Every structure is written in C-alpha cells, then in structure tokens.
Amino acid sequence: MINYKRINFLANKVGLLTKNFFLENSFIFAKLYRMKSIQKRKGAPMNRRDVLKSAGCLVMLPALESFGQEAKGDDDVKANRLFCMNIGNGMCSDNFPTSTGKDYQSSSTFKPLEKLKNDFTLCTNLRNYGDHESTMYAFAEYSDHRNPQLIKDSVDEIAASHIGNDTRIRNLVVEQRHSYGISYKGGLPVSPITNGQILFETIFGKVDKKKRAELLALKKSMLDASREDAKRMMSKVSGADRVKLDEYFSSLRESEKSIQRSERWLSQEHVDVPFPENVPFKTDGLTEYLQKILKCAYFNERSTYLDLLFLAFKFDITRVANVYGEWNWLGHHTDSHAVKSEAGFIKNIEADQAYMMQTARFLEKLKSTKTKAGGTLLDQTVCLITSSLSVSKEEGPHGSKNNPVIVAGGGFEHGKHIKFNGTDNRNNVYLPALQHLGCEIESFATSSGSAKL
C-alpha cells in the first residue's frame, strides 16, 4: 500500500507538490515505498532516513522534462513517432465497410479519407470489454474498466519510454473535458493539458534560460547525491531489495541522459511560431447538421489541438502525443441515444464524417511535410485513431462490439480493410504498432496476439 500521506509530506518539504508533478511521478514514489520492512529480512538494518534522503533527491529529477532536450533529428527513415487519438462517445458501426482486403468498398463515413486510402489501414470488428466509461481508456485496456486499478502503462507511455526521451517533451497528453484519464503511467493517470493556449505555451513558450541553467545545475548536484546515497544502501539491504535498487540506478542513468540533453537544448535557438489560425472547413454541398458541426466552437477547439500537435511533431519537440476530444458538442451524446431512429442514425454518421474530416486534415499535413531522409512526416509517424464505443441499432449508444482502429502512416503497407473476428480487442492492433516503433515487448495488456497490419 502506497503511503500517500507520507508522499505529500515529502513533496511539500521540497515545495514541488503540484497536480501535474504528483500524477506524472507517483510511480517513482510507489516503487520507493513498496520496499518491505528490513526488520523482516536478513542482513543489516537499514536507516530509514537513508531512504528518505534518496527520495528527496529523486523527486527533483522528473521535472527536467519541462526544460526540453535536444532531439536527434529526423534523418532516420524508420517510424519514430506515435500519435494516438480517441473519438469520444463512439462511432456508428452500422456504416462501416463490409468488404475487406485491398479492394474494399469504403462507406460515406470514411469518404473524407478517400484521397488518403493508400496511407491507412482500417481495422474493424474489434471488441471492447468495458462499459459506458470505457470511452476514457481507449489506449489502456488492461481489463474490465470497472477495475481501473489494474491499468498499468498506456500505449503512448510505453512508446514514450522508448522514443520520447529524444525530444524536449516526452509525451503530450491533451483532452478537452469529461475524461477520467486517457494516458497512464505506472497505473496512475497522466494529467492532461486541457487548454489550447496552455498547449501552445507548453510547446513554444519562451523560458528564462539563465534560470533554467541554474536549476539544471542544482538537479545535477542532487542526482549525484542520490546516486551516492543509493550506493551506500547497497551493502545494507537484502538481495530482493538490491534488484529494486538496480532498477533505481537504471532510472538514475536515464535521468543523467535527460540532463545531458537538457544542457544541449539550452544552447539552441528558440523557434518562434505563431498561434495557428483556425482555418474553416469547406461546407459547400454539406447537410445543415454537418455544417453546424464544422462551425461548432468545441469541434474547432479540437482542430486547434491537432494543428498544435502537428507543429510539435514537425519541429521535433515531441514524438509522442495522445488526444481525446469533447463528446457532447451540439448534443452528440444525445444523438447517439437516438441511433435507432432514422434521423438519429443519419446524425451519427454525419458526426463521424466531421471527425474524419479533422483526421484527414491532420494526416494530410503530416504527408505534405518532407523530412531530411526524403520521406514524409507521415512515413515516420504511426497514427492510431480509434473510438472506444460503437453506436449501432443493435446495441444502442454505448456498444462494445465492432470498435474501429485506423492505423495510418508509419511505413506500413496500407490501403486495406481488416475485419477481425469480433472477439479480438484493440490491443492486438496496438501491439504490432508498438513493436514497429522498436518497443521490445511480446504482449500488451490483454492482447492475445499481434495482428498482421
């Protein structure tokens, strides 16, 4: 059991307890306090103050992420970025394509993606084993979502551990509202950015480099002290605890690399980028309801998020992003409950078309951006676009059958529709995507196999 009261005390002692800090770094505290009492183990007794001293040094390290790090660049042709997007509330699965393979006939839902058909693979008939709230856990499906304590690291966090440390921002987690957690690290939700202006400042905001350098020097000193404390403890703990201390040393080495990247980043010239202009979607020939969606403030807020995430990828400020959007603009949630009526059915399809228009615009920007290697940013970015719920006449507004995943970019062989057996879940698609990015894992959460994408 994690002693949260003690964690709060320690964090307050160093003046660092903020919502983001606690949510993003609780896994470190948890590992430290899972060590059982040395009194019940063989070996010399360990001074409890040694542990607290090490914890005090360690809590300073994760904040390095906000300083930034030097990226290695985009010279490599292999996929080295991950984009995750969950379409809140659900998509109307009754209008998914029925034919499969390379020559599949698309449907009106995916018409906005027609020009990009050879740049993505449509995966359908995937199972969601959650309930109504499962829309929040699209990339962290570890079990029945009524037991969120079983959740470990989400897809984006696993990728960030592998490819996120080469850039200034390790993982950008963004949402509009109404979420209980879309990204998880060590079983705890990562606090998301929920405002466009804050997102912009996080990506492109200027910093006082002199003060950052001074704080970075302090962190280097604390890292050295933390390493020495841990070395002294090695001779005092049991064999099982030495294994945990080895993990601790590994995290210190990663922190050291992070500091080195931060020092290089401080000498780089700041990139001045204006706040992206909200370019209206073309509405000629569209239905009245679809036009209303495309002009909706909530919907366009999400468009701004996507524009900013594209820029973050373009300037190599981050290589991992996870975004979740508002699910109740213009009564979309209410419309999903009316899917069994003809009017409700059509409205749900039109809402899906609007989402696909946003998706197409984002993918087109990636595709039109050339890299030094001669390919495109889309070639280097594995994009996973999903919807945690299905909206259908059979199941109603919150179904668990026939969930989709659009796998775009990343260098896969695309242009096809894969219809799964109805019992496989999305983790079977996420697993090969993570493996494609170089993550050396054999399974993810509840995956039963690795889909051939």
C-alpha positions as CSV (number, residue, x, y, z in Angstrom):
1,M,0.0,0.0,0.0
2,I,1.4,3.4,-1.0
3,N,1.6,5.9,1.9
4,Y,0.2,8.9,0.1
5,K,0.2,11.0,3.2
6,R,3.9,10.5,3.6
7,I,4.4,11.2,-0.1
8,N,2.5,14.5,0.3
9,F,4.7,15.4,3.3
10,L,7.9,14.7,1.3
11,A,6.8,16.7,-1.7
12,N,5.7,19.7,0.3
13,K,9.1,19.6,2.1
14,V,10.8,20.4,-1.2
15,G,8.0,22.7,-2.4
16,L,7.1,20.7,-5.5
17,L,3.7,19.3,-4.9
18,T,1.6,20.2,-7.9
19,K,-1.1,18.3,-9.7
20,N,1.0,17.5,-12.7
21,F,4.0,16.6,-10.7
22,F,2.2,14.2,-8.5
23,L,0.3,12.5,-11.3
24,E,3.3,12.2,-13.6
25,N,5.7,10.9,-10.9
26,S,3.7,8.9,-8.4
27,F,5.1,5.7,-9.9
28,I,8.6,6.7,-8.6
29,F,7.2,7.2,-5.1
30,A,5.3,4.0,-5.3
31,K,8.4,2.0,-6.2
32,L,10.3,3.5,-3.3
33,Y,7.6,2.8,-0.7
34,R,6.9,-0.8,-1.9
35,M,10.1,-1.9,-0.2
36,K,9.1,-4.1,2.8
37,S,10.5,-3.6,6.2
38,I,14.1,-4.6,6.5
39,Q,13.3,-5.8,10.0
40,K,11.7,-8.9,8.4
41,R,14.6,-9.6,6.1
42,K,18.1,-10.9,6.6
43,G,21.0,-8.5,6.7
44,A,21.9,-5.3,8.5
45,P,19.1,-3.0,9.4
46,M,18.7,0.0,7.1
47,N,18.5,3.5,8.3
48,R,15.0,4.8,7.3
49,R,16.5,8.3,6.8
50,D,18.7,6.9,4.0
51,V,15.6,6.1,2.0
52,L,14.0,9.4,2.7
53,K,17.2,11.3,1.7
54,S,17.3,9.4,-1.6
55,A,13.6,10.1,-2.2
56,G,14.2,13.7,-1.5
57,C,16.8,13.8,-4.2
58,L,14.8,11.8,-6.6
59,V,11.7,13.9,-6.6
60,M,13.5,16.7,-8.2
61,L,14.6,14.8,-11.3
62,P,11.4,14.2,-13.4
63,A,10.8,18.0,-13.7
64,L,13.7,18.1,-16.2
65,E,11.1,17.2,-18.9
66,S,9.8,20.8,-18.9
67,F,13.2,22.2,-19.8
68,G,13.5,20.4,-23.0
69,Q,16.1,18.2,-24.6
70,E,18.0,18.1,-27.9
71,A,16.3,15.9,-30.5
72,K,18.4,13.6,-32.7
73,G,16.6,14.9,-35.8
74,D,14.6,13.1,-38.4
75,D,17.4,11.7,-40.6
76,D,16.2,8.1,-40.0
77,V,13.6,6.8,-42.4
78,K,12.0,4.4,-39.8
79,A,9.0,5.3,-37.8
80,N,9.9,7.2,-34.7
81,R,6.7,9.0,-33.7
82,L,3.3,7.9,-32.3
83,F,0.0,9.7,-32.5
84,C,-3.0,8.4,-30.6
85,M,-6.5,9.8,-30.9
86,N,-9.7,8.6,-29.3
87,I,-13.0,9.8,-30.8
88,G,-15.2,10.3,-27.7
89,N,-18.7,8.8,-27.4
90,G,-18.4,6.4,-30.3
91,M,-18.7,5.9,-34.0
92,C,-21.7,4.5,-35.9
93,S,-20.5,0.9,-36.7
94,D,-23.6,0.2,-38.8
95,N,-22.0,2.3,-41.6
96,F,-18.6,0.6,-41.6
97,P,-17.5,-1.1,-44.9
98,T,-18.5,-4.7,-45.3
99,S,-16.0,-5.8,-47.9
100,T,-12.4,-6.4,-46.9
101,G,-8.9,-6.6,-48.3
102,K,-7.2,-4.2,-50.8
103,D,-10.2,-3.7,-53.0
104,Y,-12.7,-2.9,-50.3
105,Q,-15.5,-0.5,-50.9
106,S,-15.4,2.3,-48.4
107,S,-18.5,4.0,-46.9
108,S,-19.8,7.5,-46.5
109,T,-18.3,7.6,-43.0
110,F,-14.8,7.4,-44.4
111,K,-15.3,9.4,-47.6
112,P,-13.2,12.4,-46.2
113,L,-10.2,9.9,-46.1
114,E,-10.7,8.8,-49.7
115,K,-7.6,10.6,-51.0
116,L,-5.5,9.0,-48.2
117,K,-6.8,5.5,-48.8
118,N,-3.3,4.1,-49.5
119,D,-2.0,5.7,-46.4
120,F,-4.0,3.9,-43.8
121,T,-5.4,0.5,-42.8
122,L,-8.9,0.3,-41.5
123,C,-9.4,-2.3,-38.7
124,T,-12.9,-3.1,-37.6
125,N,-15.0,-5.6,-35.6
126,L,-12.7,-5.3,-32.6
127,R,-14.1,-5.9,-29.2
128,N,-14.2,-3.6,-26.2
129,Y,-14.7,-5.4,-22.9
130,G,-15.5,-2.3,-20.8
131,D,-18.7,-0.4,-20.2
132,H,-20.1,3.1,-20.6
133,E,-17.0,4.7,-19.1
134,S,-14.7,2.7,-21.3
135,T,-14.5,5.5,-23.8
136,M,-11.9,7.0,-21.5
137,Y,-9.5,4.1,-21.6
138,A,-9.0,3.6,-25.3
139,F,-5.3,3.2,-25.1
140,A,-5.1,1.5,-21.7
141,E,-7.4,-1.6,-22.0
142,Y,-6.0,-3.8,-19.3
143,S,-9.2,-5.4,-18.2
144,D,-12.8,-4.7,-17.4
145,H,-12.7,-0.9,-16.8
146,R,-14.7,-1.2,-13.6
147,N,-11.3,-2.2,-12.1
148,P,-9.1,0.7,-13.2
149,Q,-6.5,-0.2,-10.6
150,L,-5.4,-3.0,-12.9
151,I,-4.3,-0.4,-15.5
152,K,-0.5,-0.1,-15.9
153,D,1.2,2.0,-18.7
154,S,-0.9,3.1,-21.7
155,V,0.1,2.7,-25.3
156,D,1.5,6.2,-25.5
157,E,3.5,5.9,-22.3
158,I,5.1,2.6,-23.4
159,A,6.1,4.3,-26.7
160,A,7.3,7.4,-24.8
161,S,9.6,5.2,-22.7
162,H,11.3,4.1,-25.9
163,I,11.2,7.1,-28.2
164,G,10.0,10.0,-26.1
165,N,13.3,10.8,-24.4
166,D,15.0,12.1,-27.6
167,T,12.9,15.3,-27.6
168,R,12.2,18.2,-25.3
169,I,8.7,17.0,-24.4
170,R,8.4,13.3,-23.7
171,N,4.7,12.8,-24.3
172,L,2.0,15.4,-25.0
173,V,-1.4,14.3,-23.4
174,V,-4.3,16.6,-24.5
175,E,-8.0,16.5,-23.9
176,Q,-10.9,18.9,-23.9
177,R,-13.0,17.7,-21.0
178,H,-15.1,14.9,-19.4
179,S,-12.3,12.4,-19.1
180,Y,-11.2,10.3,-16.1
181,G,-7.8,9.7,-17.6
182,I,-6.6,8.9,-21.1
183,S,-2.9,8.3,-20.5
184,Y,-1.5,6.1,-17.7
185,K,2.0,5.8,-16.3
186,G,2.7,3.3,-13.5
187,G,-1.0,2.7,-13.1
188,L,-1.8,6.4,-12.5
189,P,-3.4,8.9,-14.9
190,V,-1.1,11.4,-16.5
191,S,-2.5,14.9,-16.0
192,P,-3.5,16.2,-19.5
193,I,-3.4,19.7,-21.0
194,T,-6.9,21.0,-21.4
195,N,-6.5,24.4,-22.9
196,G,-5.3,25.4,-26.3
197,Q,-3.3,28.4,-25.1
198,I,-1.5,26.4,-22.4
199,L,-0.8,23.7,-25.1
200,F,0.8,26.4,-27.3
201,E,2.9,27.8,-24.4
202,T,4.0,24.3,-23.4
203,I,5.2,23.6,-27.0
204,F,6.6,27.0,-28.0
205,G,6.7,29.3,-24.9
206,K,9.9,31.1,-24.2
207,V,11.8,30.4,-21.0
208,D,14.5,32.2,-19.0
209,K,17.4,30.1,-20.0
210,K,19.7,31.5,-17.3
211,K,17.4,30.5,-14.5
212,R,16.8,27.1,-16.2
213,A,20.5,26.5,-16.4
214,E,20.9,27.3,-12.7
215,L,18.1,24.9,-11.7
216,L,19.6,22.3,-14.0
217,A,22.9,22.6,-12.3
218,L,21.1,22.1,-8.9
219,K,19.4,19.0,-10.3
220,K,22.8,17.6,-11.4
221,S,24.1,18.1,-7.9
222,M,21.1,16.3,-6.4
223,L,21.4,13.5,-8.9
224,D,25.0,12.9,-7.8
225,A,23.9,12.9,-4.2
226,S,21.1,10.5,-4.9
227,R,23.5,8.1,-6.7
228,E,25.9,8.2,-3.7
229,D,23.0,7.5,-1.2
230,A,21.9,4.5,-3.3
231,K,25.4,3.1,-3.4
232,R,25.8,3.3,0.3
233,M,22.5,1.4,0.8
234,M,23.5,-1.5,-1.5
235,S,25.5,-3.1,1.3
236,K,22.7,-2.8,3.8
237,V,19.8,-4.3,2.0
238,S,18.6,-7.8,1.1
239,G,19.0,-9.5,-2.2
240,A,15.5,-8.7,-3.3
241,D,16.0,-5.0,-2.5
242,R,19.2,-5.0,-4.4
243,V,17.1,-5.8,-7.5
244,K,14.9,-2.8,-6.8
245,L,18.0,-0.6,-6.3
246,D,19.3,-1.8,-9.7
247,E,16.1,-0.5,-11.2
248,Y,16.7,2.7,-9.3
249,F,20.2,3.0,-10.7
250,S,18.8,2.4,-14.2
251,S,16.4,5.3,-13.6
252,L,19.3,7.5,-12.5
253,R,21.2,6.7,-15.7
254,E,18.1,7.7,-17.7
255,S,17.9,11.0,-15.7
256,E,21.5,11.6,-16.4
257,K,21.0,11.3,-20.1
258,S,18.0,13.6,-19.8
259,I,20.2,16.2,-18.1
260,Q,22.8,16.0,-20.8
261,R,20.0,16.6,-23.5
262,S,18.7,19.5,-21.4
263,E,22.1,21.1,-21.3
264,R,22.4,20.9,-25.1
265,W,18.8,22.2,-25.6
266,L,19.6,25.3,-23.5
267,S,22.1,26.4,-26.1
268,Q,19.7,26.1,-29.0
269,E,18.0,29.0,-30.7
270,H,14.3,29.4,-29.8
271,V,11.8,28.7,-32.5
272,D,9.2,31.5,-33.0
273,V,5.9,30.0,-34.2
274,P,2.7,32.0,-34.3
275,F,-0.5,30.5,-32.8
276,P,-2.1,28.5,-35.6
277,E,-5.0,30.2,-37.4
278,N,-8.3,28.2,-37.3
279,V,-8.9,27.5,-41.0
280,P,-12.6,26.9,-41.6
281,F,-13.7,23.6,-43.3
282,K,-15.3,23.9,-46.7
283,T,-19.1,23.4,-46.2
284,D,-20.4,23.6,-49.8
285,G,-22.8,20.9,-50.6
286,L,-22.9,19.5,-47.0
287,T,-26.1,19.0,-44.9
288,E,-27.2,21.6,-42.5
289,Y,-26.3,19.5,-39.5
290,L,-22.8,18.7,-40.7
291,Q,-22.2,22.4,-41.4
292,K,-23.2,23.2,-37.8
293,I,-20.7,20.7,-36.5
294,L,-17.9,22.1,-38.6
295,K,-18.6,25.6,-37.3
296,C,-19.0,24.5,-33.6
297,A,-16.6,26.1,-31.2
298,Y,-15.9,22.8,-29.4
299,F,-15.2,21.0,-32.6
300,N,-12.8,23.7,-33.8
301,E,-11.1,23.7,-30.5
302,R,-10.1,20.1,-31.2
303,S,-8.9,21.2,-34.7
304,T,-6.6,23.7,-33.0
305,Y,-5.2,21.0,-30.8
306,L,-4.5,18.8,-33.8
307,D,-2.8,21.8,-35.5
308,L,-0.6,22.3,-32.5
309,L,0.3,18.7,-32.2
310,F,1.3,18.6,-35.9
311,L,3.6,21.6,-35.3
312,A,5.1,19.8,-32.2
313,F,5.9,16.8,-34.5
314,K,7.1,19.0,-37.3
315,F,9.7,20.8,-35.1
316,D,10.6,17.6,-33.3
317,I,9.5,19.0,-29.9
318,T,7.8,15.7,-29.1
319,R,7.5,12.3,-30.8
320,V,4.5,11.0,-28.8
321,A,1.0,12.5,-28.4
322,N,-2.4,11.3,-27.1
323,V,-5.5,13.4,-27.7
324,Y,-9.1,12.9,-26.6
325,G,-11.9,15.1,-27.7
326,E,-15.1,16.6,-26.4
327,W,-18.0,14.1,-26.9
328,N,-21.1,16.3,-26.4
329,W,-20.9,19.2,-28.8
330,L,-24.2,20.0,-30.4
331,G,-25.8,17.2,-28.4
332,H,-23.7,14.4,-30.0
333,H,-24.2,12.3,-26.9
334,T,-27.9,12.8,-27.0
335,D,-28.0,11.9,-30.7
336,S,-26.2,8.7,-30.0
337,H,-29.2,7.6,-27.9
338,A,-31.4,8.2,-30.9
339,V,-29.5,6.0,-33.2
340,K,-32.4,3.5,-33.7
341,S,-34.4,6.3,-35.3
342,E,-33.6,7.2,-38.9
343,A,-32.9,10.9,-38.1
344,G,-30.6,9.9,-35.2
345,F,-28.9,7.3,-37.4
346,I,-28.1,9.9,-40.0
347,K,-26.9,12.5,-37.4
348,N,-24.4,10.0,-36.0
349,I,-23.0,9.2,-39.4
350,E,-22.6,12.9,-40.1
351,A,-20.8,13.4,-36.8
352,D,-18.4,10.6,-37.8
353,Q,-17.8,12.3,-41.1
354,A,-16.8,15.5,-39.3
355,Y,-14.3,13.6,-37.2
356,M,-12.9,12.0,-40.4
357,M,-12.5,15.5,-41.9
358,Q,-10.4,16.5,-39.0
359,T,-8.4,13.3,-39.2
360,A,-7.8,13.8,-42.9
361,R,-6.6,17.4,-42.4
362,F,-4.1,16.2,-39.8
363,L,-2.8,13.3,-41.9
364,E,-2.5,15.5,-45.0
365,K,-0.3,17.9,-43.1
366,L,1.9,15.1,-42.0
367,K,2.1,13.7,-45.5
368,S,2.9,17.1,-47.1
369,T,5.8,17.7,-44.7
370,K,9.1,16.4,-46.1
371,T,11.9,15.0,-43.9
372,K,15.7,15.1,-44.4
373,A,15.6,11.5,-45.2
374,G,13.5,12.2,-48.3
375,G,10.2,10.7,-47.0
376,T,7.4,12.4,-45.2
377,L,6.4,13.0,-41.6
378,L,3.5,10.6,-42.1
379,D,6.0,7.9,-43.0
380,Q,7.7,8.4,-39.7
381,T,4.5,8.7,-37.6
382,V,2.4,5.7,-36.5
383,C,-1.1,7.1,-36.1
384,L,-3.7,5.2,-34.1
385,I,-7.2,6.7,-34.4
386,T,-10.0,4.8,-32.5
387,S,-13.3,5.0,-30.9
388,S,-13.9,3.2,-27.6
389,L,-17.6,2.7,-28.2
390,S,-19.8,1.7,-31.1
391,V,-23.1,3.3,-31.8
392,S,-25.4,0.9,-33.6
393,K,-29.1,0.0,-33.9
394,E,-28.4,-3.4,-32.4
395,E,-26.5,-2.3,-29.2
396,G,-27.7,1.3,-29.0
397,P,-25.5,4.3,-28.0
398,H,-22.8,2.5,-25.9
399,G,-21.9,-0.7,-27.6
400,S,-18.8,-2.8,-27.1
401,K,-18.9,-4.6,-30.5
402,N,-17.3,-3.6,-33.8
403,N,-14.9,-0.9,-32.5
404,P,-12.6,0.6,-35.2
405,V,-8.9,1.4,-35.3
406,I,-7.4,3.4,-38.1
407,V,-3.7,2.7,-38.5
408,A,-2.2,5.4,-40.6
409,G,1.4,6.2,-41.7
410,G,4.4,4.7,-40.1
411,G,5.7,2.8,-43.2
412,F,3.1,0.0,-43.0
413,E,1.7,-1.5,-46.2
414,H,-1.7,0.3,-46.2
415,G,-4.8,0.6,-48.5
416,K,-6.8,-2.3,-46.9
417,H,-9.7,-3.1,-44.6
418,I,-9.1,-5.8,-42.0
419,K,-12.3,-7.1,-40.4
420,F,-11.4,-9.0,-37.2
421,N,-13.4,-11.9,-35.7
422,G,-15.3,-9.9,-33.1
423,T,-13.5,-11.3,-30.1
424,D,-10.1,-9.8,-30.6
425,N,-9.6,-6.5,-28.8
426,R,-7.7,-3.4,-29.9
427,N,-4.6,-4.4,-28.0
428,N,-3.9,-6.9,-30.8
429,V,-3.5,-3.9,-33.1
430,Y,-1.6,-1.7,-30.7
431,L,1.0,-4.4,-30.0
432,P,2.4,-4.6,-33.6
433,A,2.3,-0.8,-33.7
434,L,4.5,-0.6,-30.6
435,Q,6.8,-3.3,-32.0
436,H,7.1,-1.4,-35.2
437,L,8.3,1.6,-33.2
438,G,11.1,-0.6,-31.8
439,C,9.5,-1.4,-28.4
440,E,10.8,-4.8,-27.4
441,I,7.6,-6.3,-26.0
442,E,5.8,-9.6,-26.6
443,S,2.4,-8.6,-25.4
444,F,0.4,-5.5,-24.4
445,A,-2.3,-5.6,-21.7
446,T,-5.0,-8.1,-22.8
447,S,-3.6,-8.8,-26.3
448,S,-4.0,-12.4,-27.4
449,G,-1.7,-12.0,-30.4
450,S,0.0,-9.5,-32.8
451,A,-2.2,-8.6,-35.8
452,K,-0.6,-8.6,-39.2
453,L,-1.0,-5.0,-40.3
